[in-house]
Amino acid sequence: MSKKSKNASTARDTLRILDQGFYINKKSQKVSIAAIQQKAVKDSLHYKPEMFAEVFNKRNQIVRREEKQTAIEVINEATLYAAQALKNEGFEKVLALNFASAKNPGGGFQNGAQAQEESLARASGLYLTQTAHWDMYEINRGLESCLYTDHMIYSPDVPVFRDDEDELLDTPYTVSFITAPAVNAGVVMQRSNKDDQEAIPSVMLARTEKVLSLAMVHGYRALVLGAWGCGVFRNNPADVAEYFRYHLMDNPVFQNVFEKILFAVWDRSEKETTIESFRKVFLQPKI
């Protein structure tokens, strides 16, 4: 069976698990996720662009700061590996950024596609929290520009029940997600007008601020970020690293707000050019 066929089969199995509300683990134990999943769907929120003025207002009223500078690490691992590592360190609440398709919940996970969002959708209940907010996808589908929009979905405490190899876990754990599409820079540069092309950096910088602001107002201290939009959307990893660096290090709003951030950058290329862009930005020795 090809990798794509195996992924599609796993996706079908995940949808069956979500529908029935339980699965049988390797110990032949019945593991119920129904209540956790239902709560995640019920509590999920669709943030529309016009709502961010209020988000920023709430954010600016938060006076909590960590005693130490935010710890930032760059690791060559998958998003859920990083999320579970943070949970194992004792962080009760962990928030991960889903590098989302603007037009399709779960991206192409049902067809066996393999990228970050698809791996999240196969391994967790994320998909049902997305389909609860179809209007976000309909809005993006109706656009001519692949800059897309600042519509985002916040999915709290989603059950994760598979590991990085798509094997079922003996015990599930929960991770929260922000589903936010990056600009599809490849298409914008190829097909869009000059105004859209020149707008990419400012749109991405502003969208990055919105992602971090949602994390802040919902009280998260541990985040999993990464090479957002650096796959098929073809954003330059160095640019994306710089968008995050600016807000996390230069924007006073986010100074020491978070305790720990893992940049999980899955890069199996020989030269590791994608992850190296993040290492250069976040792991430079202090002079």
Steps between C-alpha positions, in 0.01 A plus 500: 500500500636842406553766764215704352262202510603423857438861602156496340414175678613648831289810434192284444572317823537830685164622369343172615653545847369856520155385392475219754679691777749231602778273380663175608865543598784247471412362841152415369355768726210720395606864518218754493564844354136601444463747786836669436429524129151640546633767736778593256245551221260689726773732631668561164481856372514660157690827524407739222727790396269759653524325839871563541457859617337358813764225521774764494314701764483197730862417424618848589331480839693188599777587741622145569864444412731206556787557743754386243545570131296273274692178434507430126624175350521383139463126451491276193182322600131489417245731663337235718838368617574851625156539655531173689849597616357819651221305667760261643690800639193586705320757288131424547395722209689486170403687184622404153470693176339300221648602164158487346346467161289809440236307307477145638465382861784262573664592172519191280518249784209290374680456168822389666693825464799539730573838654476648848124560506428156358708333770311693768162408350588130485621493858234699682148639512606827334295442184160511672584829669577641156187376325297669774611827337452444128446869438874566534572267212216632286632854540850403389363295211321809373815711480704569192811583701708226661607743770193349665352654815557534873213264583622245756355210698591446864456137608562445874601170662465277195560128566815360338492122472775408250877527512736621225476161330118521501479222758220525756611617844423302813385826659400815310611848600368844407650783297338827394536629146476822306406427140633785289601495134819675398515698178539270201810686390572269208167569332504871587843546345404301192150627427409806705549870441797698626303647791423154637859390450636798688244449778623152596742610778258743665210253480707219651645723772151617600360146488784377720408765756140379499606139560719598796227729635247216505751286688546782748133578568421132547769472765755269341858497628630221274477513120600288203575707191698423187559550130154643438416500130848388394384184321267512202421866577868576434560774754869557560596333832736787581212746460262295717765464769546876492124567539500293818830645621375855462192447715660272758814706547434857383127552556463605867147357509639146500807550717525208745131419461570136415713267708612263225468481122609207287552560131435152364647503150484161332788516252649180363686669212873439475595864566211569741452840340153557647583431863833679462308822432338470842822400673673809364228727636430342837820322596753773429739541793445817699788749466 
